[in-house]
Amino acid sequence: MQNQYDLLIVGAGVSGSALLYLSTKYTDITHIGVIEKYAAPARVNSLSSNNSQTLHCGDIETNYTLDKALKVKRAANMLRNYAVAQPDAHHIIFKYPKMVLGVGEAECKLLRQRFETFSPHYPNLKLLDKKAIARIEPKVAMHNDKFREDDIIALGSTDEYTAVNFEALSRSFVRQGEIEAEKHPEKTIDLHYNEFVSHIRIDNGGFIVQTQGTCFRTRSLVVCAGGHSLKLAHDMGYGLHYSVLPIAGSYYFTPHVLNGKVYTVQNDALPFAAIHGDPDVLVPGATRFGPTALVLPILE
Ligand SMILES: Cc1cc2nc3c(=O)[nH]c(=O)nc-3n(C[C@H](O)[C@H](O)[C@H](O)COP(=O)(O)OP(=O)(O)OC[C@H]3O[C@@H](n4cnc5c(N)ncnc54)[C@H](O)[C@@H]3O)c2cc1C
């Protein structure tokens, strides 16, 4: 029946599109719908220019415990395995060297300790001294053809997939979901672009999802609307004790100075990834620095 689903997904960023692909390929759910307010997948956080494009796998993220790192590693491996198997893998996933750089006694000590703990789980992880850093990132370790005087050490790797175009990945998930559905005549996928979900209510054990012009009915619903998800939850009376503090991140470009991703040691007071410099997968010949973290009272 039209606009009636077993599973309805709100939002076609990387979360919603991954769920679409997984539920089409690995479940027996037959009628799946996606509602996205823009004309294409991944126009907000998953847009290629709106994030750092890093495939975090836990080895150089100095704010992760080993336990958290290993969970993230499992998920990152799934993403990598999916991406490299795609015909357009070279648009989705990329290999660059990466490192987290410790400067000064305290940070160098921290990285040495983390290397002891993490390297048994990450066989490609190396402890890099000044000379080894200079071979990968000369501009980091040297100035005017001389080694910098600072005490520096890094943890990193040189031959791993470290960057992802999450926008291309989202489009790929949608495409592969459609291909999966075509293989099974009982399965249908409907993609509703340019439809803004304004209201959700529970009805007869299912959900009624309203957009400007249409009313959708679904047995199960997953809202993957990024920062807008909480607003829709509030609308249904859920999570009223939560609120969102939007933080905007911007990047700045310089001519090429870095060959790969160079992260700084995490500032424990901040809940997001440390500031870093790296190549942008879509801007060859430049180095990107960021993100800034600016509190802005808007969601996008
Ligand atoms: C500055 C910055 C850097 C980051 N760097 C990294 C990184 O290096 N590596 C990493 O793994 N992650 C990174 N992230 C996080 C990553 O970008 C997000 O976790 C991810 O993109 C979230 O995907 P999503 O699908 O949940 O949300 P989104 O991509 O935001 O998708 C939500 C979708 O829902 C749609 N939507 C919203 N409201 C409605 C509505 N009412 N009706 C219909 N549709 C709606 C939106 O249009 C959008 O398409 C970064 C984030 C930021 C901000």
The ligand as an SDF file (V2000), in Angstrom:
LIG
                    3D

 53 58  0  0  0  0  0  0  0  0999 V2000
   33.2060   19.4130   12.1240 C   0  0  0  0  0  0  0  0  0  0  0  0
   32.9060   17.9390   12.1340 C   0  0  0  0  0  0  0  0  0  0  0  0
   33.9050   17.0230   11.8520 C   0  0  0  0  0  0  0  0  0  0  0  0
   33.6270   15.6560   11.8650 C   0  0  0  0  0  0  0  0  0  0  0  0
   34.6100   14.7840   11.5370 N   0  0  0  0  0  0  0  0  0  0  0  0
   34.3480   13.4550   11.5010 C   0  0  0  0  0  0  0  0  0  0  0  0
   35.3410   12.5290   11.1010 C   0  0  0  0  0  0  0  0  0  0  0  0
   36.4430   12.8930   10.7340 O   0  0  0  0  0  0  0  0  0  0  0  0
   35.0300   11.2150   11.1080 N   0  0  0  0  0  0  0  0  0  0  0  0
   33.7900   10.7630   11.4990 C   0  0  0  0  0  0  0  0  0  0  0  0
   33.5720    9.5400   11.5090 O   0  0  0  0  0  0  0  0  0  0  0  0
   32.8280   11.6250   11.8670 N   0  0  0  0  0  0  0  0  0  0  0  0
   33.0760   12.9530   11.8660 C   0  0  0  0  0  0  0  0  0  0  0  0
   32.1080   13.8300   12.2240 N   0  0  0  0  0  0  0  0  0  0  0  0
   30.8090   13.3000   12.6020 C   0  0  0  0  0  0  0  0  0  0  0  0
   30.0330   12.8670   11.3570 C   0  0  0  0  0  0  0  0  0  0  0  0
   30.0550   13.8860   10.3810 O   0  0  0  0  0  0  0  0  0  0  0  0
   28.6000   12.5800   11.7780 C   0  0  0  0  0  0  0  0  0  0  0  0
   28.5930   11.6870   12.8890 O   0  0  0  0  0  0  0  0  0  0  0  0
   27.7990   11.9330   10.6670 C   0  0  0  0  0  0  0  0  0  0  0  0
   27.9250   12.6170    9.4440 O   0  0  0  0  0  0  0  0  0  0  0  0
   26.3460   11.9210   11.1240 C   0  0  0  0  0  0  0  0  0  0  0  0
   25.5800   11.3090   10.1290 O   0  0  0  0  0  0  0  0  0  0  0  0
   24.0270   11.2530   10.3220 P   0  0  0  0  0  0  0  0  0  0  0  0
   23.4780   10.4860    9.1850 O   0  0  0  0  0  0  0  0  0  0  0  0
   23.6970   10.8070   11.6970 O   0  0  0  0  0  0  0  0  0  0  0  0
   23.5690   12.7930   10.2630 O   0  0  0  0  0  0  0  0  0  0  0  0
   23.4810   13.7560    8.9850 P   0  0  0  0  0  0  0  0  0  0  0  0
   24.5310   13.4680    7.9980 O   0  0  0  0  0  0  0  0  0  0  0  0
   23.3690   15.1290    9.5130 O   0  0  0  0  0  0  0  0  0  0  0  0
   22.1130   13.3150    8.3350 O   0  0  0  0  0  0  0  0  0  0  0  0
   20.8670   13.6780    8.8850 C   0  0  0  0  0  0  0  0  0  0  0  0
   19.8960   13.7740    7.7320 C   0  0  0  0  0  0  0  0  0  0  0  0
   18.5960   13.9810    8.2510 O   0  0  0  0  0  0  0  0  0  0  0  0
   17.9390   14.9230    7.4200 C   0  0  0  0  0  0  0  0  0  0  0  0
   16.8800   15.5510    8.2130 N   0  0  0  0  0  0  0  0  0  0  0  0
   17.0280   16.2890    9.3410 C   0  0  0  0  0  0  0  0  0  0  0  0
   15.8150   16.6780    9.8080 N   0  0  0  0  0  0  0  0  0  0  0  0
   14.8920   16.1700    8.9500 C   0  0  0  0  0  0  0  0  0  0  0  0
   13.4700   16.2380    8.8920 C   0  0  0  0  0  0  0  0  0  0  0  0
   12.7580   16.8940    9.8180 N   0  0  0  0  0  0  0  0  0  0  0  0
   12.8350   15.6160    7.8620 N   0  0  0  0  0  0  0  0  0  0  0  0
   13.5430   14.9300    6.9090 C   0  0  0  0  0  0  0  0  0  0  0  0
   14.8980   14.8400    6.9210 N   0  0  0  0  0  0  0  0  0  0  0  0
   15.5630   15.4470    7.9310 C   0  0  0  0  0  0  0  0  0  0  0  0
   19.0410   15.9010    7.0290 C   0  0  0  0  0  0  0  0  0  0  0  0
   18.7130   16.6310    5.8680 O   0  0  0  0  0  0  0  0  0  0  0  0
   20.2160   14.9580    6.8240 C   0  0  0  0  0  0  0  0  0  0  0  0
   20.3310   14.5060    5.4920 O   0  0  0  0  0  0  0  0  0  0  0  0
   32.3340   15.2000   12.1880 C   0  0  0  0  0  0  0  0  0  0  0  0
   31.3150   16.1180   12.4480 C   0  0  0  0  0  0  0  0  0  0  0  0
   31.5950   17.4720   12.4150 C   0  0  0  0  0  0  0  0  0  0  0  0
   30.4690   18.4370   12.6780 C   0  0  0  0  0  0  0  0  0  0  0  0
  1  2  1  0
  2  3  1  0
  2 52  2  0
  3  4  2  0
  4  5  1  0
  4 50  1  0
  5  6  2  0
  6  7  1  0
  6 13  1  0
  7  8  2  0
  7  9  1  0
  9 10  1  0
 10 11  2  0
 10 12  1  0
 12 13  2  0
 13 14  1  0
 14 15  1  0
 14 50  1  0
 15 16  1  0
 16 17  1  0
 16 18  1  0
 18 19  1  0
 18 20  1  0
 20 21  1  0
 20 22  1  0
 22 23  1  0
 23 24  1  0
 24 25  2  0
 24 26  1  0
 24 27  1  0
 27 28  1  0
 28 29  2  0
 28 30  1  0
 28 31  1  0
 31 32  1  0
 32 33  1  0
 33 34  1  0
 33 48  1  0
 34 35  1  0
 35 36  1  0
 35 46  1  0
 36 37  1  0
 36 45  1  0
 37 38  2  0
 38 39  1  0
 39 40  1  0
 39 45  2  0
 40 41  1  0
 40 42  2  0
 42 43  1  0
 43 44  2  0
 44 45  1  0
 46 47  1  0
 46 48  1  0
 48 49  1  0
 50 51  2  0
 51 52  1  0
 52 53  1  0
M  END
$$$$
